[in-house]
Amino acid sequence: MTEQQALFEYLLRLGDSGTILSQRLCEWIGNAPALEEELAIGNVALDLLGQARAWLEYAAEVEGAGRDADALAFLRHEREYRNLLIVEQANGNFADTMARQYLFDAWHYFMLQALCTSADERIAAIAAKGLKEVTYHLRRSSAWVKRLGDGTEESHAKMQDAIDEIWTYSGEMLIGDEADQLLLEAGIGADLEQVKQQWQAHVTATLAEATLTQPAEDSYMQTGGKQGYHTEQLGFLLAEMQYLPRAYPGASW
Amino acid sequence: MVQQHDSNLIATDRRWPEGTRPSTDEIWHLLEEVPDPEVPVVNVVELGIVRELAWNGDILEVTLTPTYSGCPATHFIEEEIGAALNRAGLANHRLKQRLAPAWTTDWITDAAREKLRAFGIAPPQGSASKRSLLGEDPEVTCPQCGSTHTEQVSEFGSTACKALYRCKECLEPFDYFKCI
């Protein structure tokens, strides 16, 4: 793997994770439990989509194959997608969505913080901008984990179930592969060991405050999303998301 | 006498004689006439979106920094700025996007903050660079009655840059321009 290939993979992972989570969150529009929550979910989705666009535009340039960000988002198949498995998981109930969001946001926050000092100036710039937005995302999702966890008996039970359910998808974002290693050595990528420690500290503190039980440290973790091996959830999501540009190539308004 | 304009004439507002070039100061003033599409009481210059103007030979280079990554108005603002320059006879320009340093509400001028307040939007409180974004919620003053007896309803409001608040004195809901 060359550094250019690794960089392309790395940017796709960041961009695809944002795109897919954004698409998932948008499924709440019209269905959220309260108007304020609907606005919040929509705003978070919009931030993630904007960041994804910046990552994918850069990815397209790095690839240099004449594709643009739209082609990457709308014309790639499931196996070519490099998003984390956690973001493609179904919304479930509101606690499920917030548990998924929180575990992702905590990773995203420390990841972007690390990327702010990337030797690649463009990565550092996109990360610094995104970090301001993700700071708000993390504040909100950790607040919901605490409110529901330390809420009523029912909300506690639902949030505990949600954490237990999604937990198996939380390890992947902290496990590096060849591309991560190559870019870490080049001073471009984030140090996932450091991100892992920060993430674990944040999650442990939040779950404790939420009176929730943290799943066992040696739980089995699902992996593969970063390499293009996805759960069955992604195909259905892409079918909906890509329908229009595939059915009407070049459509615009 | 009423002057007739051709609708396809680009330079209908041309302010400078043919062959002369306006100073960057004059262009700053020109761009102050371009309103923000979401909050039209403030313009793109006082919001801190236009970062730099420079003549590079015959080409005017305009450097812009977008506010939020996903702000749907970003593209529209670029088009509006381009259109304003075209109307003023400055078709030979290039818009450049600059991401770093990232846009901050600290760049919003005091005059613009006052306009936001008068419009009913509480302006960002304090300085983004001087306090931790993870800290406690700021004390937000109600733009209607001036009370600080307010509460946050949601961290996210009608646009990416705003949060929803409610005044516990006058009971009016209002938008707060988030400090980032």
Chai-1 contact restraints between the chains, C-beta under 6 A:
chainA,res_idxA,chainB,res_idxB,connection_type,confidence,min_distance_angstrom,max_distance_angstrom,comment,restraint_id
A,E36,B,V153,contact,1.0,0.0,6.0,A-B,restraint_1
A,E36,B,S154,contact,1.0,0.0,6.0,A-B,restraint_2
A,L39,B,F156,contact,1.0,0.0,6.0,A-B,restraint_3
A,A40,B,S154,contact,1.0,0.0,6.0,A-B,restraint_4
A,A40,B,F156,contact,1.0,0.0,6.0,A-B,restraint_5
A,N43,B,F156,contact,1.0,0.0,6.0,A-B,restraint_6
A,N43,B,A160,contact,1.0,0.0,6.0,A-B,restraint_7
A,L46,B,G70,contact,1.0,0.0,6.0,A-B,restraint_8
A,L46,B,A160,contact,1.0,0.0,6.0,A-B,restraint_9
A,D47,B,S69,contact,1.0,0.0,6.0,A-B,restraint_10
A,D47,B,G70,contact,1.0,0.0,6.0,A-B,restraint_11
A,L49,B,G70,contact,1.0,0.0,6.0,A-B,restraint_12
A,G50,B,S69,contact,1.0,0.0,6.0,A-B,restraint_13
A,G50,B,G70,contact,1.0,0.0,6.0,A-B,restraint_14
A,Q51,B,S69,contact,1.0,0.0,6.0,A-B,restraint_15
A,A125,B,L99,contact,1.0,0.0,6.0,A-B,restraint_16
A,A125,B,A100,contact,1.0,0.0,6.0,A-B,restraint_17
A,A128,B,A102,contact,1.0,0.0,6.0,A-B,restraint_18
A,K129,B,S69,contact,1.0,0.0,6.0,A-B,restraint_19
A,K129,B,L99,contact,1.0,0.0,6.0,A-B,restraint_20
A,K129,B,A102,contact,1.0,0.0,6.0,A-B,restraint_21
A,G130,B,S69,contact,1.0,0.0,6.0,A-B,restraint_22
A,K132,B,I180,contact,1.0,0.0,6.0,A-B,restraint_23
A,T135,B,L133,contact,1.0,0.0,6.0,A-B,restraint_24
A,Y136,B,E155,contact,1.0,0.0,6.0,A-B,restraint_25
A,R140,B,E155,contact,1.0,0.0,6.0,A-B,restraint_26
